[in-house]
Amino acid sequence: MTTAPHDNTAILPPLALALVNHPRATLQELAKAIGISKATLYRFCPTRDLLIKRLLEQSLRTLDDALDEARIEEGPVLEALKRLNAKHLEHREFTLFLTYYLLAPIQI
């Protein structure tokens, strides 16, 4: 098990993926899934609800930045879409997390 400082956001992508794969997991189960101690995760984020809120905020911020970096208003549409897709793939854990947590309640 590894430890992470309180402000370390590097553990957010694996946590996002772990929550998508195990949506009912406890903090202890999530810590084990990403290879950190329960104490480390509790210091990083003391409640599951706060973790989900933090992941939603980070996911939205990251994908908003990816949208800006993709420069979709520049060049041919197909090239812009390729850049956007590449940026989303760079942050696929957050894309999956948002898809699961924002779209799951919608009945299609």
C-alpha positions in Angstrom: 0.0 0.0 0.0 1.2 3.5 -0.8 0.5 6.8 0.8 -0.5 10.1 -0.8 -0.4 13.6 0.6 -3.7 15.3 1.4 -3.8 17.4 -1.8 -2.6 14.7 -4.2 -5.0 14.6 -7.1 -3.1 11.7 -8.8 -5.3 9.2 -7.1 -8.5 10.7 -8.5 -8.4 9.0 -11.9 -8.0 5.5 -10.4 -10.7 6.3 -7.8 -13.0 7.4 -10.6 -12.6 4.2 -12.4 -12.9 2.1 -9.2 -16.2 3.8 -8.5 -17.5 3.1 -12.0 -16.5 -0.6 -11.7 -17.8 -0.9 -8.1 -20.4 1.8 -7.6 -21.4 0.5 -4.1 -17.9 0.2 -2.8 -17.0 1.6 0.6 -14.0 3.8 1.1 -12.1 0.9 2.5 -12.9 -1.2 -0.6 -12.0 1.7 -2.9 -8.7 2.2 -1.1 -7.9 -1.5 -1.6 -8.9 -1.4 -5.3 -6.4 1.4 -6.0 -3.6 0.1 -3.8 -3.6 2.7 -1.0 -4.3 2.4 2.7 -7.7 3.2 4.1 -6.1 5.8 6.3 -4.6 7.5 3.3 -7.9 7.7 1.5 -9.7 8.9 4.6 -7.1 11.7 4.9 -7.6 12.6 1.3 -11.3 12.5 1.4 -13.1 11.6 4.7 -16.5 10.6 3.3 -17.8 8.8 0.2 -20.2 11.6 -0.6 -17.3 14.1 -0.5 -15.2 11.8 -2.7 -18.0 11.7 -5.3 -18.4 15.5 -5.1 -14.7 16.0 -5.5 -14.6 13.6 -8.5 -17.5 15.3 -10.2 -15.8 18.7 -9.8 -12.4 17.4 -11.0 -14.0 15.5 -13.9 -15.9 18.5 -15.1 -12.9 20.8 -14.7 -10.6 18.4 -16.5 -13.0 17.8 -19.4 -13.7 21.5 -19.7 -9.9 22.1 -20.0 -9.8 19.3 -22.6 -12.5 21.0 -24.6 -10.5 24.2 -24.6 -7.3 22.4 -25.5 -9.0 20.5 -28.4 -9.6 23.9 -30.1 -12.8 22.6 -31.7 -13.5 26.0 -33.4 -10.3 25.6 -35.4 -9.8 23.8 -38.7 -12.0 21.2 -40.4 -14.7 19.6 -38.3 -13.3 16.1 -38.6 -9.9 17.3 -37.4 -11.5 19.2 -34.5 -13.5 16.0 -33.5 -10.3 13.9 -33.7 -8.6 16.4 -31.3 -11.6 16.4 -28.9 -11.7 12.6 -28.9 -8.0 12.4 -28.2 -8.4 14.7 -25.3 -11.3 12.7 -23.9 -9.3 9.5 -24.2 -6.4 11.1 -22.3 -8.9 11.5 -19.4 -11.0 8.5 -20.0 -11.5 7.7 -16.3 -13.1 11.1 -15.8 -15.2 10.7 -19.0 -16.5 7.3 -17.7 -17.1 8.6 -14.3 -19.2 11.5 -15.6 -21.1 9.3 -18.0 -21.9 6.9 -15.1 -22.7 9.4 -12.4 -24.5 12.0 -14.6 -26.3 9.9 -17.1 -27.1 6.8 -15.0 -30.3 8.3 -13.5 -31.6 9.2 -17.0 -34.1 6.6 -18.3 -33.4 6.2 -22.0 
